[in-house]
Amino acid sequence: MGGVFVKIGDLRHRIELQAPTDYMDEFGQPMRTWTTYNTIWAQVSASGIGESVSGAQLSAFESYAILCRYNSTFKANHRILWGEKILNIVGPPRDLDGTKVALLIAATESVAAEVGAP
């Protein structure tokens, strides 16, 4: 009998699940706000760093792997707030073995700076 087992002691980080709300401001400009709809325990592990260049913008990011108990309300367009860090989801959350016990979520935290800046 296999399957994923999530030990409660491994879920030691408190994270907030946030959903977007898009709307137009009074000037007709698209705006987005984020609303926390659930706070859960998870295991958050840094899994690497990287960077990319787009135009004159250098974007650096740190990748994270987040393991939590299964939650059917969590979607790929949501984000995670972990302390002061905003983690953007990089694809749909994965039910590790189809048993609806645990989710694995890939996320990144972005940091932007101009190319050539110290």
C-alpha positions in Angstrom: 0.0 0.0 0.0 1.8 3.2 -1.2 0.9 6.8 -1.3 2.1 10.1 -0.1 2.2 10.6 3.7 2.4 14.1 5.0 3.9 14.3 8.5 2.4 17.1 10.5 5.8 18.0 11.9 7.1 18.8 8.4 4.4 21.4 7.8 6.0 24.1 9.9 5.6 27.2 7.7 2.4 29.3 7.9 1.3 30.4 4.4 -1.6 32.5 3.0 -3.4 31.4 -0.1 -4.5 34.4 -2.2 -6.8 34.8 -5.1 -6.8 37.6 -7.6 -9.6 40.1 -8.3 -9.3 42.1 -11.5 -11.2 45.3 -12.1 -11.0 48.7 -13.8 -10.1 51.8 -11.9 -11.8 55.2 -12.3 -9.6 55.9 -15.3 -10.4 52.7 -17.1 -7.0 51.1 -16.2 -6.9 47.4 -15.4 -6.1 46.8 -11.7 -5.6 43.6 -9.6 -6.0 43.1 -5.9 -5.2 40.0 -3.9 -7.5 38.5 -1.2 -6.4 35.9 1.3 -9.0 33.1 1.4 -7.2 30.5 3.5 -4.2 30.3 5.9 -2.6 26.8 6.1 0.5 25.0 7.3 3.0 23.9 4.6 6.6 22.8 4.0 8.4 25.5 2.0 11.8 24.6 0.5 14.0 26.8 -1.6 14.9 24.8 -4.7 17.1 27.2 -6.8 17.8 30.6 -8.2 17.8 32.0 -11.7 17.6 35.2 -13.8 16.3 36.3 -17.1 16.6 39.5 -19.2 13.7 41.1 -21.1 14.6 44.4 -22.8 16.6 46.4 -20.3 15.1 44.6 -17.3 17.0 41.9 -15.4 14.7 39.6 -13.5 16.1 37.5 -10.7 14.0 34.8 -9.0 14.2 32.2 -6.3 12.3 28.9 -6.9 10.4 27.2 -4.1 8.8 23.8 -3.7 5.8 23.9 -1.4 4.2 20.8 0.1 0.8 21.1 1.8 -2.3 19.0 2.5 -4.6 18.7 -0.5 -6.8 21.7 -1.0 -9.2 21.7 -4.0 -9.7 25.5 -3.9 -6.1 26.3 -4.8 -5.6 27.2 -8.5 -2.6 28.0 -10.7 -3.5 31.7 -11.0 -3.4 32.1 -7.2 -0.4 33.1 -5.2 1.1 32.4 -1.8 2.1 35.0 0.8 4.8 33.5 3.1 5.8 36.1 5.6 7.0 39.1 3.5 7.6 37.0 0.4 5.1 36.9 -2.4 5.4 33.5 -4.2 3.9 33.3 -7.7 2.7 29.9 -8.8 4.5 28.3 -11.8 1.9 25.9 -13.1 -1.0 24.0 -11.6 -0.6 22.5 -8.1 0.1 18.7 -8.4 -1.8 16.0 -6.5 1.3 13.9 -5.9 -0.2 10.4 -6.4 -3.9 11.0 -7.1 -5.1 10.3 -3.6 -5.9 13.9 -2.7 -3.7 13.8 0.4 -0.9 16.3 -0.6 -0.2 19.0 -3.1 3.2 20.0 -4.5 3.3 23.6 -5.7 6.1 25.1 -7.7 6.5 28.8 -7.1 9.0 31.7 -7.6 9.7 34.9 -5.8 10.8 37.6 -8.3 13.2 40.5 -7.8 13.7 43.0 -10.7 16.7 45.3 -11.3 17.9 47.3 -14.4 20.7 45.7 -16.4 24.0 47.2 -15.4 22.7 48.4 -12.0 25.0 47.7 -9.1 
